[in-house]
Amino acid sequence: MTTHLRIHHDNLTGFSQPVALINTPEKAVETLTPSGQDDYGVYFDLPHADHARFFRLADARVPAPPSDAPAAAPPPTPASEPDSLWRALPFIPAPEQPPAPGAGKKAKPKSSAVKQPSAPEPIAEVWTRTWHPLILTTAPLSIDPRPAAEVAHATDFRPGTYISLTGGRFALGANLLSGDNGALFSLFHPHATAVYVVGTFNDWQYPHHETPDPAKFIPMTLHRGYFDQPNIWLAQVPGIQAGAEYQFCVCTDALIEGQVWTHRLTTDPYARRFGNDYSANNSVVVDPSGFAWDEGDYNTPAIHDLILYELHVHGFTWGHADVPEGLRGTFAGVRHRIEAGYFGKVGVTALSILPLAESPTPQGEHSMGYNSSTFMALERDFGTPDELRAFVAHAHRAGLAVIADQVFNHSANEFNPLWKLILDHPDELGRGEEGGLYYSGASPWGNRIATEREEVQNMLIDACKQWMVEYHVDGFRFDYTHSSTMHHDFLNRLANELQAFKPDVILIAENMPNEQDLNRQGFDGFGQWCNAFHDRIKALLREGEFEGEHSKPEILGDMFYFSKSDFAAHTNNVVNYCESHDEHSVAHEVSSNPALNHPAGKERKARLGLFATMVALGQPMMWMGQEFGVDRERNTVTFAFPEKPDEHGFFAWASRLIRLRRRYPGLRLHGYDPIADGLFKWIVGEWMDEKHGKDKRVVGWLACADKDPKNMILVLMNFENHPVTVDVDAGIPGVWVRLASIDAVNDLAPEGTNTPDHVHSLRMEGTTMHNFVIPDSSGFMYKYVG
């Protein structure tokens, strides 16, 4: 019988007696012994069948015959576990049979000179691998005996270079070697038959070029990598310099959906930068070793010392009169404002930067960068890698932490080099994830990243480590991490990896609604953007409702006590905010209430929102422009800087308020339960009696970080639109200096000119100030001076 199909299999599992299990959709299984063996492994010849079939390999045993049985052995039966992957075999119609002799004409006698074949010849040949289910139409490249990790460990890379090590040290990407020895190129790809490096250094030559020149081809060798499987491709190329552009030619030669996928030119998933040609998007070789770091005596701040300033590189400098026009929209422009001392005036301690990874759309007024193409490549619109390093170094010298936004929930569709780069394992009917290994289903914003897969996790964790090593960033904010979109086993693995890599790494998650499992052990958990605080403060400021939250008095207590009864275990788990890039500014939000839609009303509510954010337990965050009380819609990354910021009334008030938090530890209480620790005491609240705020939208507390009365802070707030009278039980007689109100901030010397003799100081002969009036929409902060 004529052979229909020859299947070659590598048998890397080392089965001593390999057999093929041939399955059909009806689950009928046929066991075949090998037809032969070659340099690739074993092969099986299959006759024609009129139905679809599936193949996998197993080991076989031949049981010993009984003593009275004939010597012939029975058919083999599978003994050990077969390999786990069914492979859908191609369906090739049987060849047409020649007419029977004598049909229509007289048959010619056979010629004895015609030699008959000794064995049937295959109509088609395919190759399969132990570790992947694809059917290949070309014999794959053989495996280099040296593991990829061994090659990477023996290679001398330039200092300051991050060499991928999550899941294994495989030097993924393009990494320059010490001296002038070129670069090592590395690509993870588990089912390619061959891979070539292609670039400016070999005239972009590869086998599928229109006019191929084999002398210039740069083939890569296949090595064992992740899971000890052959999936890492390496090539050391001499003469490579920083700035060289390159891609990979990935030859698949695979049968997919009835067609042969031959090859693909692709961007490097580990590329550090893309070229300036947006149509080509070539990867660029980057040298991380040339920058001379000078960060002074900077150390990453403790979590409780964070005062976060969220900004977009383009938007922060756009139209900014104090930024030279040629620097606007760039890292150099933000660096210019650092050098001018702007953030020192504001008083923040950390810059939380909207995504730095490359996105395919130009950055501008409404493009925020939340559509990353890859995760290691720096957004080219913002500047060069060394310009980012200079920005970070200057931030650190100014005492500012730098936190980079990571978008690991979805990626861009306009330019998406990861889409179908690595094909997913299909099921028995040949179906896999549409986008391949890196994708799994959909998110509200596009194709969902498959964060449940270890290979994908490795890449994303490597991305964070590279940003820390090569750019010295202090930590990360992770975009929308709800378990409906992102796998939380991944987030906990990521935290473990990054905290082992840099113990003081800052980890912040956008997670709405907030989920408790991201608290981890509390102190080491993610600092979550506190959805409860944001929605409740907006409802209170609007004097109505916001996204299901009503401005009822009972919402007040927990939101200011780090949402402990809502989700948080530790103050480290909470980031409080009333404005962000995703939300309308307070001034814009409250304008929906006609009674507040006037300049004075909007400014007062904007001040109360910022005041509340700065005094609440947890870490405060503000969105760029909030220091001016700007009126701005959500998803807009630009705002109009005042011509003279230092003379702006809101700015002067806000910057002084923020610096109070930096100065006084009582405004930065931290721990699992400051009340139980004796550091925090409620004195006004809707749950208390008539003299202390019963059923009113008022709240107040005493806080002291070290139990020394001289360090006590008293906070009072009223969210009603009318004054409320309360008794203030300070618990100690003496003088309390008013540091801040909604209208003014004046610190004690040397930061300010305030004194205990000031007219606004409270003088308590006993332990209680009776009938204290808190004006409508206001807040007060006092410090005990004795």
Secondary structure in CASP SS format (residue, H / E / C, confidence):
PFRMAT SS
TARGET T0000
AUTHOR 0000-0000-0000
METHOD secondary structure of the structure
MODEL  1
M C 1.00
T C 1.00
T E 1.00
H E 1.00
L E 1.00
R E 1.00
I E 1.00
H E 1.00
H E 1.00
D C 1.00
N C 1.00
L C 1.00
T C 1.00
G C 1.00
F C 1.00
S C 1.00
Q C 1.00
P E 1.00
V E 1.00
A E 1.00
L E 1.00
I E 1.00
N E 1.00
T C 1.00
P C 1.00
E C 1.00
K C 1.00
A C 1.00
V E 1.00
E E 1.00
T E 1.00
L E 1.00
T C 1.00
P C 1.00
S C 1.00
G E 1.00
Q E 1.00
D C 1.00
D C 1.00
Y C 1.00
G C 1.00
V E 1.00
Y E 1.00
F E 1.00
D E 1.00
L E 1.00
P E 1.00
H C 1.00
A C 1.00
D C 1.00
H C 1.00
A C 1.00
R C 1.00
F E 1.00
F E 1.00
R E 1.00
L E 1.00
A E 1.00
D E 1.00
A E 1.00
R E 1.00
V C 1.00
P C 1.00
A C 1.00
P C 1.00
P C 1.00
S C 1.00
D C 1.00
A C 1.00
P C 1.00
A C 1.00
A C 1.00
A C 1.00
P C 1.00
P C 1.00
P C 1.00
T E 1.00
P E 1.00
A C 1.00
S C 1.00
E C 1.00
P C 1.00
D C 1.00
S C 1.00
L C 1.00
W C 1.00
R E 1.00
A E 1.00
L C 1.00
P C 1.00
F C 1.00
I C 1.00
P C 1.00
A C 1.00
P C 1.00
E C 1.00
Q C 1.00
P C 1.00
P C 1.00
A C 1.00
P C 1.00
G C 1.00
A C 1.00
G C 1.00
K C 1.00
K C 1.00
A C 1.00
K C 1.00
P C 1.00
K C 1.00
S C 1.00
S C 1.00
A C 1.00
V C 1.00
K C 1.00
Q C 1.00
P C 1.00
S C 1.00
A C 1.00
P C 1.00
E C 1.00
P C 1.00
I C 1.00
A E 1.00
E E 1.00
V E 1.00
W E 1.00
T E 1.00
R E 1.00
T C 1.00
W C 1.00
H E 1.00
P E 1.00
L E 1.00
I E 1.00
L E 1.00
T C 1.00
T C 1.00
A C 1.00
P C 1.00
L C 1.00
S C 1.00
I E 1.00
D C 1.00
P C 1.00
R C 1.00
P C 1.00
A H 1.00
A H 1.00
E H 1.00
V H 1.00
A H 1.00
H H 1.00
A C 1.00
T C 1.00
D C 1.00
F E 1.00
R C 1.00
P C 1.00
G C 1.00
T C 1.00
Y C 1.00
I C 1.00
S C 1.00
L C 1.00
T C 1.00
G C 1.00
G C 1.00
R C 1.00
F C 1.00
A C 1.00
L C 1.00
G E 1.00
A E 1.00
N E 1.00
L E 1.00
L E 1.00
S C 1.00
G C 1.00
D C 1.00
N C 1.00
G C 1.00
A E 1.00
L E 1.00
F E 1.00
S E 1.00
L E 1.00
F E 1.00
H C 1.00
P C 1.00
H C 1.00
A C 1.00
T C 1.00
A E 1.00
V E 1.00
Y E 1.00
V E 1.00
V E 1.00
G E 1.00
T H 1.00
F H 1.00
N H 1.00
D C 1.00
W C 1.00
Q C 1.00
Y C 1.00
P C 1.00
H C 1.00
H C 1.00
E C 1.00
T C 1.00
P C 1.00
D C 1.00
P H 1.00
A H 1.00
K H 1.00
F C 1.00
I C 1.00
P E 1.00
M C 1.00
T E 1.00
L E 1.00
H E 1.00
R E 1.00
G C 1.00
Y H 1.00
F H 1.00
D H 1.00
Q C 1.00
P E 1.00
N E 1.00
I E 1.00
W E 1.00
L E 1.00
A E 1.00
Q E 1.00
V E 1.00
P C 1.00
G C 1.00
I C 1.00
Q C 1.00
A C 1.00
G C 1.00
A C 1.00
E E 1.00
Y E 1.00
Q E 1.00
F E 1.00
C E 1.00
V E 1.00
C E 1.00
T E 1.00
D E 1.00
A E 1.00
L E 1.00
I E 1.00
E C 1.00
G C 1.00
Q E 1.00
V E 1.00
W E 1.00
T E 1.00
H E 1.00
R E 1.00
L E 1.00
T E 1.00
T C 1.00
D C 1.00
P C 1.00
Y C 1.00
A C 1.00
R C 1.00
R C 1.00
F E 1.00
G C 1.00
N C 1.00
D C 1.00
Y C 1.00
S C 1.00
A C 1.00
N C 1.00
N C 1.00
S E 1.00
V E 1.00
V C 1.00
V C 1.00
D C 1.00
P C 1.00
S C 1.00
G C 1.00
F C 1.00
A C 1.00
W C 1.00
D C 1.00
E C 1.00
G C 1.00
D C 1.00
Y C 1.00
N C 1.00
T C 1.00
P C 1.00
A C 1.00
I H 1.00
H H 1.00
D H 1.00
L C 1.00
I C 1.00
L E 1.00
Y E 1.00
E E 1.00
L E 1.00
H C 1.00
V H 1.00
H H 1.00
G H 1.00
F H 1.00
T H 1.00
W C 1.00
G C 1.00
H C 1.00
A C 1.00
D C 1.00
V C 1.00
P C 1.00
E H 1.00
G H 1.00
L H 1.00
R C 1.00
G C 1.00
T C 1.00
F H 1.00
A H 1.00
G H 1.00
V H 1.00
R H 1.00
H H 1.00
R H 1.00
I H 1.00
E H 1.00
A C 1.00
G C 1.00
Y H 1.00
F H 1.00
G H 1.00
K H 1.00
V H 1.00
G C 1.00
V C 1.00
T C 1.00
A E 1.00
L E 1.00
S E 1.00
I E 1.00
L C 1.00
P C 1.00
L C 1.00
A E 1.00
E C 1.00
S C 1.00
P C 1.00
T C 1.00
P C 1.00
Q C 1.00
G C 1.00
E C 1.00
H C 1.00
S C 1.00
M C 1.00
G C 1.00
Y C 1.00
N C 1.00
S C 1.00
S C 1.00
T C 1.00
F C 1.00
M C 1.00
A C 1.00
L E 1.00
E C 1.00
R H 1.00
D H 1.00
F H 1.00
G C 1.00
T C 1.00
P H 1.00
D H 1.00
E H 1.00
L H 1.00
R H 1.00
A H 1.00
F H 1.00
V H 1.00
A H 1.00
H H 1.00
A H 1.00
H H 1.00
R H 1.00
A C 1.00
G C 1.00
L C 1.00
A E 1.00
V E 1.00
I E 1.00
A E 1.00
D E 1.00
Q E 1.00
V C 1.00
F C 1.00
N C 1.00
H E 1.00
S C 1.00
A C 1.00
N C 1.00
E C 1.00
F C 1.00
N C 1.00
P C 1.00
L C 1.00
W C 1.00
K C 1.00
L C 1.00
I C 1.00
L C 1.00
D C 1.00
H C 1.00
P C 1.00
D C 1.00
E C 1.00
L C 1.00
G C 1.00
R C 1.00
G C 1.00
E C 1.00
E C 1.00
G C 1.00
G C 1.00
L C 1.00
Y C 1.00
Y E 1.00
S E 1.00
G E 1.00
A E 1.00
S E 1.00
P C 1.00
W C 1.00
G E 1.00
N E 1.00
R E 1.00
I E 1.00
A C 1.00
T C 1.00
E C 1.00
R C 1.00
E H 1.00
E H 1.00
V H 1.00
Q H 1.00
N H 1.00
M H 1.00
L H 1.00
I H 1.00
D H 1.00
A H 1.00
C H 1.00
K H 1.00
Q H 1.00
W H 1.00
M H 1.00
V H 1.00
E H 1.00
Y H 1.00
H C 1.00
V C 1.00
D C 1.00
G E 1.00
F E 1.00
R E 1.00
F E 1.00
D C 1.00
Y C 1.00
T C 1.00
H C 1.00
S C 1.00
S C 1.00
T C 1.00
M C 1.00
H C 1.00
H H 1.00
D H 1.00
F H 1.00
L H 1.00
N H 1.00
R H 1.00
L H 1.00
A H 1.00
N H 1.00
E H 1.00
L H 1.00
Q H 1.00
A H 1.00
F H 1.00
K C 1.00
P C 1.00
D C 1.00
V C 1.00
I E 1.00
L E 1.00
I E 1.00
A E 1.00
E C 1.00
N C 1.00
M C 1.00
P C 1.00
N C 1.00
E C 1.00
Q H 1.00
D H 1.00
L H 1.00
N H 1.00
R C 1.00
Q C 1.00
G C 1.00
F C 1.00
D C 1.00
G C 1.00
F C 1.00
G E 1.00
Q E 1.00
W E 1.00
C C 1.00
N H 1.00
A H 1.00
F H 1.00
H H 1.00
D H 1.00
R H 1.00
I H 1.00
K H 1.00
A H 1.00
L H 1.00
L H 1.00
R H 1.00
E C 1.00
G C 1.00
E E 1.00
F E 1.00
E C 1.00
G C 1.00
E E 1.00
H E 1.00
S C 1.00
K C 1.00
P H 1.00
E H 1.00
I H 1.00
L H 1.00
G H 1.00
D H 1.00
M H 1.00
F H 1.00
Y E 1.00
F C 1.00
S C 1.00
K C 1.00
S C 1.00
D C 1.00
F C 1.00
A C 1.00
A C 1.00
H C 1.00
T H 1.00
N H 1.00
N H 1.00
V E 1.00
V E 1.00
N E 1.00
Y C 1.00
C C 1.00
E C 1.00
S C 1.00
H C 1.00
D C 1.00
E C 1.00
H C 1.00
S C 1.00
V H 1.00
A H 1.00
H H 1.00
E H 1.00
V H 1.00
S C 1.00
S C 1.00
N C 1.00
P H 1.00
A H 1.00
L H 1.00
N C 1.00
H C 1.00
P H 1.00
A H 1.00
G H 1.00
K H 1.00
E H 1.00
R H 1.00
K H 1.00
A H 1.00
R H 1.00
L H 1.00
G H 1.00
L H 1.00
F H 1.00
A H 1.00
T H 1.00
M H 1.00
V H 1.00
A C 1.00
L E 1.00
G C 1.00
Q E 1.00
P E 1.00
M E 1.00
M E 1.00
W E 1.00
M C 1.00
G C 1.00
Q H 1.00
E H 1.00
F H 1.00
G C 1.00
V C 1.00
D C 1.00
R C 1.00
E C 1.00
R C 1.00
N C 1.00
T C 1.00
V C 1.00
T C 1.00
F C 1.00
A C 1.00
F C 1.00
P C 1.00
E C 1.00
K C 1.00
P H 1.00
D H 1.00
E H 1.00
H C 1.00
G H 1.00
F H 1.00
F H 1.00
A H 1.00
W H 1.00
A H 1.00
S H 1.00
R H 1.00
L H 1.00
I H 1.00
R H 1.00
L H 1.00
R H 1.00
R H 1.00
R H 1.00
Y C 1.00
P H 1.00
G H 1.00
L H 1.00
R C 1.00
L C 1.00
H C 1.00
G C 1.00
Y C 1.00
D C 1.00
P C 1.00
I C 1.00
A C 1.00
D C 1.00
G C 1.00
L C 1.00
F E 1.00
K E 1.00
W E 1.00
I E 1.00
V E 1.00
G C 1.00
E C 1.00
W C 1.00
M C 1.00
D C 1.00
E H 1.00
K H 1.00
H H 1.00
G C 1.00
K C 1.00
D C 1.00
K C 1.00
R C 1.00
V E 1.00
V E 1.00
G E 1.00
W E 1.00
L E 1.00
A E 1.00
C C 1.00
A C 1.00
D C 1.00
K C 1.00
D C 1.00
P H 1.00
K H 1.00
N H 1.00
M C 1.00
I E 1.00
L E 1.00
V E 1.00
L E 1.00
M E 1.00
N E 1.00
F C 1.00
E C 1.00
N C 1.00
H C 1.00
P C 1.00
V E 1.00
T E 1.00
V E 1.00
D E 1.00
V E 1.00
D E 1.00
A C 1.00
G C 1.00
I C 1.00
P C 1.00
G E 1.00
V E 1.00
W E 1.00
V E 1.00
R E 1.00
L E 1.00
A E 1.00
S E 1.00
I C 1.00
D C 1.00
A C 1.00
V E 1.00
N C 1.00
D C 1.00
L E 1.00
A C 1.00
P C 1.00
E C 1.00
G C 1.00
T C 1.00
N E 1.00
T C 1.00
P C 1.00
D C 1.00
H C 1.00
V C 1.00
H C 1.00
S C 1.00
L E 1.00
R E 1.00
M E 1.00
E C 1.00
G C 1.00
T C 1.00
T E 1.00
M E 1.00
H E 1.00
N E 1.00
F E 1.00
V E 1.00
I E 1.00
P C 1.00
D C 1.00
S C 1.00
S E 1.00
G E 1.00
F E 1.00
M E 1.00
Y E 1.00
K E 1.00
Y E 1.00
V C 1.00
G C 1.00
END
